Amino acid sequence: MRIIFAGTPEFARVALERLHRAGFDIVLVLSQPDRPAGRGMKLQASPVKQYAVAHGMPVAQPRSLRLDGKYPEEAAAAQIAIRDAQADVMVVAAYGLILPQWVLDTPARGCLNIHASLLPRWRGAAPIHRAIEAGDAETGVTIMQMDAGLDTGDMLVCERVAIAPEDTTGLLHDKLADLGGRLMVEALEMAACGGLTAERQPEAGVTYAHKIDKAEAAIDWNDPALTIARRVRAFNPAPGAAGVLGGEPVKVWAAHAETGGTHAGAAGEVLAVASDGVRVGTGDGVLCLTELQRAGGKRLPVADFLRGQSMAVGQLFTAAPPRDVR
């Protein structure tokens, strides 16, 4: 089976590697253009491009696929490359560009997408983050036949995954990336022998996983402790959750709501400082902070953090948007 692969980040690279190792013929790889990254802001190829180049796969990096858009010449060149690839199917995973109808129609079997949720729940850009933030007990991966809508196509294969209490977006991402690659291999193998059937998404239960805004990193200490703890996990590793203490930003990388925790202090008030955690009052309950980072420092367990950063009972975390902590 001849495959065009379209993807950009690590989530997609895992799927590309799975398809390659399974012996599928990857005739073209589409990925986002190289972007400035790191402290030196040097151009860096995406994980998908790096894998493709290392394994001799042809790569195209158009800034748009819209023939009537801002970069029509790049879209036209991509159209020729996609047409000439004579692919049976296009596999899409976190590509980052909207696929116009001509792309959806070009491969003989259309375009199949790896989506990191149990559709129709969490359609959109950030399904892993939003599932954790909402306190979902489970999520999963859906292999979907793409159409012109936002993650509205027919479902082909899906599998559920429990969300563990300690799961961060980073941890869950890795589980779902591996699952997505495996399910896509299975879906293509079933398609090759005519065993793949499509199922329409139910109309009930639709939710949208809107893109994460950096402003969401700022902790609102008036929220319940359980809500804040979920956001800490959801925003790890990016954009991170943060508060401001003594005028300085402090990122919170790990925290949990204390069972039955009550307090008489203000929301954001430091209630206790110990090597096993810093207890902070919230709008409802007590939040125990266990991994922290100050500006210019490293992520540290709270015991190590406190060796280099004083913190006292009665100090107040504020909800003001923090500066970036690197």
Solvent accessible surface area in square Angstrom, and as a share of the most:
residue,aa,sasa,rsa
1,M,65,0.29
2,R,94,0.34
3,I,0,0.00
4,I,0,0.00
5,F,0,0.00
6,A,0,0.00
7,G,0,0.00
8,T,25,0.14
9,P,51,0.32
10,E,69,0.31
11,F,16,0.07
12,A,0,0.00
13,R,56,0.20
14,V,28,0.16
15,A,1,0.01
16,L,0,0.00
17,E,37,0.16
18,R,81,0.30
19,L,0,0.00
20,H,62,0.28
21,R,185,0.68
22,A,50,0.39
23,G,64,0.61
24,F,29,0.12
25,D,70,0.36
26,I,14,0.07
27,V,24,0.14
28,L,12,0.06
29,V,0,0.00
30,L,0,0.00
31,S,0,0.00
32,Q,21,0.09
33,P,24,0.15
34,D,45,0.23
35,R,126,0.46
36,P,71,0.45
37,A,39,0.30
38,G,58,0.56
39,R,209,0.76
40,G,59,0.56
41,M,121,0.54
42,K,158,0.67
43,L,130,0.65
44,Q,101,0.45
45,A,24,0.19
46,S,11,0.07
47,P,43,0.27
48,V,0,0.00
49,K,39,0.17
50,Q,90,0.40
51,Y,22,0.09
52,A,0,0.00
53,V,89,0.51
54,A,79,0.61
55,H,86,0.38
56,G,68,0.66
57,M,17,0.07
58,P,72,0.45
59,V,46,0.27
60,A,22,0.17
61,Q,51,0.22
62,P,8,0.05
63,R,117,0.43
64,S,16,0.10
65,L,2,0.01
66,R,120,0.44
67,L,72,0.36
68,D,115,0.60
69,G,26,0.25
70,K,165,0.70
71,Y,54,0.20
72,P,53,0.33
73,E,132,0.59
74,E,47,0.21
75,A,0,0.00
76,A,41,0.32
77,A,62,0.48
78,A,3,0.02
79,Q,60,0.27
80,I,88,0.45
81,A,34,0.26
82,I,1,0.01
83,R,139,0.51
84,D,84,0.44
85,A,10,0.08
86,Q,139,0.62
87,A,9,0.07
88,D,45,0.23
89,V,0,0.00
90,M,0,0.00
91,V,0,0.00
92,V,7,0.04
93,A,0,0.00
94,A,49,0.38
95,Y,5,0.02
96,G,65,0.63
97,L,38,0.19
98,I,145,0.73
99,L,15,0.07
100,P,26,0.16
101,Q,98,0.44
102,W,45,0.16
103,V,0,0.00
104,L,13,0.06
105,D,95,0.49
106,T,55,0.32
107,P,5,0.03
108,A,88,0.68
109,R,112,0.41
110,G,11,0.10
111,C,1,0.01
112,L,6,0.03
113,N,13,0.07
114,I,6,0.03
115,H,12,0.06
116,A,8,0.06
117,S,0,0.00
118,L,28,0.14
119,L,11,0.06
120,P,13,0.08
121,R,86,0.31
122,W,29,0.10
123,R,24,0.09
124,G,14,0.13
125,A,77,0.60
126,A,6,0.05
127,P,14,0.09
128,I,13,0.07
129,H,39,0.17
130,R,27,0.10
131,A,0,0.00
132,I,1,0.01
133,E,32,0.14
134,A,45,0.35
135,G,40,0.39
136,D,25,0.13
137,A,85,0.66
138,E,71,0.32
139,T,4,0.02
140,G,0,0.00
141,V,0,0.00
142,T,0,0.00
143,I,0,0.00
144,M,4,0.02
145,Q,58,0.26
146,M,41,0.18
147,D,63,0.33
148,A,85,0.66
149,G,40,0.39
150,L,106,0.53
151,D,21,0.11
152,T,49,0.29
153,G,2,0.02
154,D,49,0.25
155,M,22,0.10
156,L,24,0.12
157,V,23,0.13
158,C,73,0.44
159,E,64,0.29
160,R,153,0.56
161,V,32,0.18
162,A,77,0.60
163,I,19,0.09
164,A,24,0.19
165,P,117,0.74
166,E,118,0.53
167,D,2,0.01
168,T,21,0.12
169,T,7,0.04
170,G,23,0.22
171,L,93,0.46
172,L,0,0.00
173,H,41,0.19
174,D,89,0.46
175,K,89,0.38
176,L,0,0.00
177,A,3,0.02
178,D,68,0.35
179,L,11,0.05
180,G,1,0.01
181,G,0,0.00
182,R,80,0.29
183,L,2,0.01
184,M,0,0.00
185,V,19,0.11
186,E,62,0.28
187,A,0,0.00
188,L,0,0.00
189,E,95,0.42
190,M,70,0.31
191,A,9,0.07
192,A,67,0.52
193,C,105,0.63
194,G,68,0.65
195,G,42,0.41
196,L,42,0.21
197,T,107,0.62
198,A,65,0.50
199,E,113,0.51
200,R,190,0.69
201,Q,19,0.08
202,P,65,0.41
203,E,164,0.74
204,A,81,0.63
205,G,52,0.50
206,V,51,0.30
207,T,37,0.22
208,Y,94,0.36
209,A,1,0.01
210,H,128,0.57
211,K,162,0.69
212,I,31,0.16
213,D,82,0.43
214,K,155,0.66
215,A,73,0.56
216,E,57,0.26
217,A,11,0.09
218,A,24,0.19
219,I,9,0.05
220,D,58,0.30
221,W,4,0.01
222,N,106,0.54
223,D,32,0.16
224,P,54,0.34
225,A,2,0.02
226,L,106,0.53
227,T,28,0.16
228,I,4,0.02
229,A,7,0.05
230,R,55,0.20
231,R,80,0.29
232,V,0,0.00
233,R,42,0.15
234,A,0,0.00
235,F,1,0.01
236,N,13,0.07
237,P,79,0.49
238,A,57,0.44
239,P,28,0.18
240,G,1,0.01
241,A,2,0.02
242,A,1,0.01
243,G,1,0.01
244,V,21,0.12
245,L,11,0.05
246,G,68,0.65
247,G,53,0.51
248,E,86,0.39
249,P,4,0.02
250,V,3,0.02
251,K,23,0.10
252,V,0,0.00
253,W,17,0.06
254,A,31,0.24
255,A,12,0.09
256,H,87,0.39
257,A,32,0.25
258,E,51,0.23
259,T,145,0.85
260,G,72,0.69
261,G,18,0.17
262,T,120,0.70
263,H,55,0.25
264,A,112,0.87
265,G,28,0.27
266,A,55,0.42
267,A,30,0.23
268,G,0,0.00
269,E,41,0.18
270,V,0,0.00
271,L,49,0.24
272,A,40,0.31
273,V,49,0.28
274,A,42,0.33
275,S,81,0.52
276,D,88,0.46
277,G,0,0.00
278,V,0,0.00
279,R,51,0.19
280,V,0,0.00
281,G,0,0.00
282,T,3,0.02
283,G,48,0.46
284,D,97,0.50
285,G,15,0.14
286,V,9,0.05
287,L,0,0.00
288,C,1,0.00
289,L,0,0.00
290,T,38,0.22
291,E,44,0.20
292,L,0,0.00
293,Q,12,0.05
294,R,105,0.38
295,A,49,0.38
296,G,75,0.72
297,G,22,0.21
298,K,161,0.68
299,R,95,0.35
300,L,59,0.30
301,P,77,0.48
302,V,5,0.03
303,A,31,0.24
304,D,56,0.29
305,F,4,0.02
306,L,40,0.20
307,R,187,0.68
308,G,45,0.43
309,Q,48,0.21
310,S,101,0.65
311,M,19,0.08
312,A,55,0.43
313,V,97,0.56
314,G,45,0.43
315,Q,62,0.28
316,L,87,0.44
317,F,3,0.01
318,T,59,0.34
319,A,47,0.37
320,A,53,0.41
321,P,111,0.70
322,P,29,0.18
323,R,152,0.55
324,D,92,0.48
325,V,11,0.06
326,R,170,0.62
